[in-house]
Amino acid sequence: MFPKNTWYVACTPDEIESKPLGRQICGERIAFYRGHEGKVCAVEDFCPHRGAALSLGYVDGGNLVCGYHGLVMGCDGKVVSMPMQRVAGFPCVKSYPVIERYGFIWVWPGDAAQADESLLPHLEWAESPEWAYGGGLYHINCDYRLMIDNLMDLTHETYVHTTSIGQDEIDESPVHTKVEGDTVITSRYMENIMAPPFWRAALRYNDLADDVPVDRWQISRFTPPSHILIDVGVAHAGKGGFEADPAHKAAAIVVDFITPETETSHWYFWGMARNFKPNDPELTKAIRDGQGKIFGEDLEVLEAQQRNLRANPDRRLLMLNIDTGGVQSRRILDRLVQAEQQQATAEPA
């Protein structure tokens, strides 16, 4: 259902700042913590003594101490010590490759031998002082692919986000989809329209008039396993739209990292990166707060959708032209999962 031999966002650094974090990712229960010299570690969240959750323990001297009977676990999944016990014959637990980069902690939940740091996506906006980022995290009780569908077809904004980013022109403008290798791109352009409330505020933040016609764009890019970056923005009409000079537009990248928890739940790391007024923390907070409310509206819809699908597993759903981006993204995921399964079957036991 989900590829495992790939990098997912597991958490943000603040989540393991003071204590270990237990999080289920792709069905794997993992304990994250900072080990020796502050290096991030990830091990199976299972104490080999009595099966307690290691994440409920604490870090001491760079090792993870089980909070049940004091077993000490190393970053490599090997038992270091335990009070009054000889641990040489204790079984190891699984350890996971992790990388801390771009303000996130990434984990490879599959075969550690296949972990390749070069496969981590490059996020230029996360390394440039010309950009600012603000975001958050939602736990959503639905299949992670439903969120991919949601973000690859933004038609729903007209109906779900009526007071912020929705407007009739979205529904009235055609959407175009193309596939480039393992990347799916959907795009929609709206010309000579009035900006909705969220984008009127963004124009004002960027010291631009908000009461004049604009050209608006939405360009969603899906890359495996479940990363979606969306170029969004508005420019004063006739100034070039997406290609307009920064002096005439307010533009940003909507950041969506979708990490499966189980077959019917996921962790949704959302945010927005912008390249105007990057040194304004109050603006970052205002945009984050507004975006958080928008994504909260998606959460309610998607969880209700999952309940309906669970209750009606045999109901056939319609596939329309606006669904093409999600359909193509799912095809890529199906191919990657099938390839992993075939590889596992071919490997000797």
C-alpha positions as CSV (number, residue, x, y, z in Angstrom):
1,M,0.0,0.0,0.0
2,F,2.9,2.3,0.6
3,P,6.6,2.2,-0.5
4,K,9.0,1.6,2.3
5,N,12.4,1.9,0.6
6,T,12.2,5.7,0.5
7,W,12.5,8.8,2.7
8,Y,9.6,10.1,4.7
9,V,9.4,13.1,7.0
10,A,9.2,11.5,10.5
11,C,9.1,14.5,12.7
12,T,10.5,18.0,13.3
13,P,13.5,18.6,15.6
14,D,11.4,20.3,18.3
15,E,9.5,17.0,18.8
16,I,12.6,15.3,20.2
17,E,14.1,18.3,21.9
18,S,13.3,17.2,25.5
19,K,12.4,13.5,25.3
20,P,12.1,10.6,22.9
21,L,9.2,10.4,20.4
22,G,7.3,7.3,19.5
23,R,5.7,7.4,16.1
24,Q,4.2,4.8,13.8
25,I,5.3,5.2,10.2
26,C,4.3,2.8,7.4
27,G,3.2,0.4,10.0
28,E,6.6,0.5,11.8
29,R,6.6,1.6,15.4
30,I,9.7,3.7,15.8
31,A,11.3,5.6,18.7
32,F,13.2,8.8,17.7
33,Y,15.7,10.5,20.0
34,R,19.0,12.4,20.1
35,G,21.9,10.2,20.8
36,H,25.6,10.9,21.2
37,E,26.7,14.4,20.1
38,G,23.1,15.3,19.4
39,K,22.8,12.9,16.4
40,V,19.3,11.7,15.7
41,C,18.6,8.0,16.2
42,A,15.7,5.8,15.3
43,V,15.1,2.3,16.7
44,E,12.2,-0.1,16.9
45,D,9.9,1.1,19.7
46,F,10.1,-2.3,21.4
47,C,12.1,-3.2,24.4
48,P,13.5,-6.8,23.9
49,H,13.0,-7.5,27.6
50,R,9.2,-7.3,28.0
51,G,8.1,-5.5,24.9
52,A,7.6,-2.0,26.6
53,A,7.7,1.1,24.4
54,L,11.2,2.4,24.5
55,S,9.9,5.9,23.5
56,L,8.4,6.1,27.0
57,G,11.9,6.1,28.5
58,Y,14.6,8.7,28.6
59,V,18.0,9.5,27.1
60,D,21.1,9.1,29.2
61,G,24.6,9.5,27.9
62,G,23.4,9.3,24.3
63,N,21.6,6.0,24.9
64,L,17.9,5.3,25.2
65,V,16.9,3.9,28.6
66,C,13.7,1.9,28.8
67,G,11.4,3.4,31.4
68,Y,10.1,0.0,32.6
69,H,13.2,-1.9,33.9
70,G,16.1,0.3,32.9
71,L,17.4,-1.6,29.8
72,V,19.8,0.6,27.9
73,M,19.5,0.6,24.1
74,G,22.1,1.9,21.7
75,C,21.5,3.8,18.5
76,D,22.4,0.7,16.5
77,G,19.6,-1.3,18.1
78,K,22.0,-3.3,20.3
79,V,21.5,-3.6,24.1
80,V,24.2,-1.7,25.9
81,S,23.4,-2.7,29.5
82,M,20.7,-3.5,32.1
83,P,20.9,-3.4,35.9
84,M,22.1,-6.7,37.4
85,Q,21.9,-8.5,34.0
86,R,24.4,-9.8,31.5
87,V,23.2,-8.5,28.1
88,A,25.6,-10.2,25.6
89,G,22.9,-12.6,24.5
90,F,20.1,-10.1,24.3
91,P,18.4,-9.8,20.9
92,C,18.8,-6.6,18.9
93,V,16.0,-4.4,17.7
94,K,15.7,-2.9,14.3
95,S,17.4,0.5,13.7
96,Y,16.4,2.9,11.0
97,P,18.4,5.2,8.7
98,V,17.6,8.9,9.6
99,I,18.7,12.2,8.2
100,E,18.2,15.7,9.8
101,R,17.9,18.2,7.0
102,Y,15.8,21.2,5.8
103,G,14.2,21.6,9.2
104,F,12.9,18.0,9.2
105,I,13.9,14.6,10.4
106,W,13.6,12.0,7.6
107,V,13.4,8.2,8.1
108,W,13.8,5.3,5.7
109,P,11.4,2.6,7.1
110,G,12.3,-0.1,4.7
111,D,15.5,-2.1,4.0
112,A,18.3,-0.1,5.7
113,A,20.9,-1.5,3.2
114,Q,19.1,0.3,0.4
115,A,19.0,3.7,2.1
116,D,20.5,6.3,-0.2
117,E,21.0,9.9,1.1
118,S,21.1,11.2,-2.5
119,L,17.5,10.2,-2.9
120,L,16.4,12.8,-0.4
121,P,14.5,15.6,-2.2
122,H,16.4,18.9,-2.7
123,L,14.5,21.8,-1.1
124,E,16.2,25.0,-2.2
125,W,13.8,27.2,-0.3
126,A,14.8,25.5,3.0
127,E,18.5,26.6,2.6
128,S,18.1,30.1,1.2
129,P,17.9,33.3,3.4
130,E,15.7,34.8,0.8
131,W,12.9,32.4,1.8
132,A,10.9,32.0,5.0
133,Y,8.9,28.9,6.1
134,G,6.2,28.3,8.6
135,G,4.2,25.1,9.1
136,G,2.6,22.5,11.3
137,L,1.5,18.9,11.7
138,Y,-1.9,17.2,11.6
139,H,-2.7,13.6,12.4
140,I,-5.4,12.6,10.0
141,N,-7.5,9.4,10.1
142,C,-7.6,8.6,6.4
143,D,-5.6,6.7,3.8
144,Y,-2.7,8.9,2.8
145,R,-3.6,8.5,-0.8
146,L,-6.8,10.5,-0.2
147,M,-4.7,13.4,0.8
148,I,-2.7,13.1,-2.4
149,D,-5.9,13.1,-4.4
150,N,-7.0,16.2,-2.5
151,L,-3.8,18.1,-3.2
152,M,-3.5,17.1,-6.9
153,D,-7.0,18.4,-7.6
154,L,-7.6,21.8,-6.1
155,T,-11.1,22.1,-7.5
156,H,-12.4,21.4,-4.0
157,E,-11.2,24.8,-2.8
158,T,-14.3,26.4,-4.3
159,Y,-16.5,24.5,-2.0
160,V,-14.3,23.6,1.1
161,H,-12.4,26.8,1.5
162,T,-15.1,29.4,0.7
163,T,-13.9,32.1,3.1
164,S,-10.1,31.9,2.4
165,I,-8.7,30.6,-0.9
166,G,-11.9,29.4,-2.7
167,Q,-13.5,31.2,-5.6
168,D,-15.8,30.2,-8.5
169,E,-13.1,30.8,-11.1
170,I,-11.2,27.7,-9.9
171,D,-14.1,25.5,-10.8
172,E,-14.5,27.3,-14.1
173,S,-10.9,27.0,-15.2
174,P,-9.5,23.9,-16.9
175,V,-6.9,21.8,-15.2
176,H,-4.0,20.3,-17.1
177,T,-2.0,17.2,-16.1
178,K,1.3,15.8,-17.3
179,V,3.7,13.1,-16.1
180,E,7.4,13.5,-16.3
181,G,9.1,10.3,-15.1
182,D,7.9,9.8,-11.5
183,T,6.7,13.3,-11.2
184,V,3.0,14.3,-11.8
185,I,2.2,17.9,-12.4
186,T,-1.3,19.5,-12.4
187,S,-1.7,23.1,-13.3
188,R,-4.5,25.7,-13.4
189,Y,-4.2,29.3,-14.5
190,M,-6.9,32.0,-13.9
191,E,-6.6,35.4,-15.6
192,N,-8.1,38.8,-14.8
193,I,-10.0,37.8,-11.7
194,M,-10.3,39.3,-8.2
195,A,-8.2,37.6,-5.6
196,P,-9.9,35.7,-2.8
197,P,-9.4,36.8,0.9
198,F,-6.2,34.9,1.6
199,W,-4.5,36.2,-1.5
200,R,-5.8,39.8,-1.0
201,A,-4.1,39.7,2.4
202,A,-0.9,38.3,0.8
203,L,-0.9,41.2,-1.7
204,R,-1.2,43.7,1.2
205,Y,1.6,41.9,3.1
206,N,3.7,42.4,0.0
207,D,2.8,46.1,-0.2
208,L,0.7,45.6,-3.4
209,A,-2.9,46.8,-4.1
210,D,-5.5,44.1,-3.3
211,D,-8.5,45.7,-5.0
212,V,-7.4,45.2,-8.7
213,P,-7.7,42.3,-11.0
214,V,-5.0,39.6,-10.8
215,D,-3.7,36.5,-12.6
216,R,-3.7,33.5,-10.3
217,W,-1.9,30.1,-10.6
218,Q,-1.8,26.7,-8.9
219,I,0.8,24.2,-10.0
220,S,0.9,20.9,-7.9
221,R,3.9,18.6,-8.2
222,F,3.8,15.1,-6.8
223,T,7.0,13.1,-6.3
224,P,7.2,9.7,-4.6
225,P,6.6,8.6,-2.1
226,S,4.1,11.3,-1.1
227,H,5.6,14.7,-1.4
228,I,3.6,17.5,-3.0
229,L,4.9,21.0,-3.5
230,I,2.5,23.5,-5.0
231,D,3.5,26.8,-6.6
232,V,0.7,29.2,-5.8
233,G,0.3,33.0,-6.1
234,V,-1.3,36.0,-7.7
235,A,0.1,38.8,-9.8
236,H,-1.4,42.0,-10.9
237,A,-3.2,41.3,-14.1
238,G,-1.2,41.7,-17.3
239,K,2.2,41.6,-15.5
240,G,3.1,38.1,-16.6
241,G,1.3,35.9,-14.1
242,F,3.5,33.1,-12.8
243,E,6.5,34.6,-14.6
244,A,5.8,38.2,-13.3
245,D,8.5,40.2,-11.7
246,P,8.4,39.9,-7.9
247,A,7.5,43.5,-7.7
248,H,4.1,42.7,-9.1
249,K,3.1,39.5,-7.3
250,A,2.7,37.5,-4.1
251,A,3.8,34.0,-4.6
252,A,4.7,31.0,-2.4
253,I,5.2,27.2,-2.3
254,V,2.7,25.2,-0.4
255,V,4.7,22.4,1.3
256,D,3.0,19.0,1.8
257,F,4.8,16.0,3.2
258,I,2.4,13.1,3.7
259,T,3.7,10.3,5.9
260,P,1.6,7.1,6.2
261,E,1.0,5.8,9.7
262,T,-1.3,2.9,8.9
263,E,-3.5,2.0,5.9
264,T,-6.1,4.4,7.2
265,S,-4.2,7.2,8.9
266,H,-1.2,9.5,8.2
267,W,0.9,12.3,9.5
268,Y,0.5,15.5,7.5
269,F,3.4,18.0,7.6
270,W,2.1,21.2,6.0
271,G,3.5,24.6,5.5
272,M,4.2,27.5,3.2
273,A,7.5,28.8,2.0
274,R,7.6,32.4,0.6
275,N,10.2,34.6,-0.9
276,F,8.8,38.0,0.1
277,K,9.6,39.7,3.4
278,P,11.4,36.6,4.7
279,N,12.7,38.3,7.9
280,D,9.2,39.2,9.2
281,P,8.3,36.6,11.9
282,E,4.9,38.2,12.5
283,L,4.0,37.7,8.8
284,T,5.2,34.0,9.0
285,K,2.9,33.5,12.0
286,A,0.0,35.2,10.3
287,I,0.3,33.0,7.2
288,R,0.9,29.9,9.2
289,D,-2.2,30.5,11.3
290,G,-4.3,31.2,8.2
291,Q,-3.0,28.1,6.5
292,G,-3.6,25.9,9.5
293,K,-7.3,26.8,9.5
294,I,-7.5,26.0,5.8
295,F,-6.0,22.6,6.2
296,G,-8.2,22.0,9.2
297,E,-11.1,22.2,6.8
298,D,-9.6,19.5,4.6
299,L,-9.1,17.3,7.7
300,E,-12.8,17.2,8.4
301,V,-13.7,16.3,4.8
302,L,-11.1,13.6,4.4
303,E,-11.8,11.8,7.6
304,A,-15.5,11.7,6.8
305,Q,-14.6,10.4,3.3
306,Q,-12.6,7.6,4.9
307,R,-15.5,6.6,7.1
308,N,-17.7,6.4,4.0
309,L,-15.3,4.3,2.1
310,R,-14.7,2.0,5.0
311,A,-18.5,1.5,5.3
312,N,-18.9,1.0,1.6
313,P,-15.9,-0.9,0.3
314,D,-17.6,-2.2,-2.8
315,R,-19.0,1.1,-4.0
316,R,-17.4,2.2,-7.3
317,L,-16.3,5.8,-7.4
318,L,-16.3,8.1,-10.5
319,M,-13.1,9.1,-12.1
320,L,-13.4,12.5,-13.9
321,N,-10.8,14.6,-15.8
322,I,-10.1,16.6,-12.6
323,D,-9.0,13.4,-10.9
324,T,-6.2,12.7,-13.4
325,G,-3.4,14.0,-11.2
326,G,-4.4,11.8,-8.3
327,V,-4.9,8.8,-10.6
328,Q,-1.5,9.2,-12.2
329,S,0.1,9.6,-8.7
330,R,-1.5,6.4,-7.5
331,R,-0.3,4.5,-10.6
332,I,3.3,5.5,-9.7
333,L,2.8,4.4,-6.1
334,D,1.3,1.1,-7.2
335,R,4.3,0.4,-9.5
336,L,6.8,1.2,-6.7
337,V,5.0,-1.0,-4.2
338,Q,4.8,-3.8,-6.7
339,A,8.5,-3.5,-7.5
340,E,9.3,-3.8,-3.7
341,Q,7.1,-6.8,-3.4
342,Q,8.7,-8.5,-6.3
343,Q,12.2,-7.8,-5.0
344,A,11.3,-9.2,-1.6
345,T,9.9,-12.3,-3.2
346,A,13.0,-12.8,-5.3
347,E,15.4,-12.5,-2.4
348,P,16.5,-15.7,-0.7
349,A,15.0,-16.3,2.7
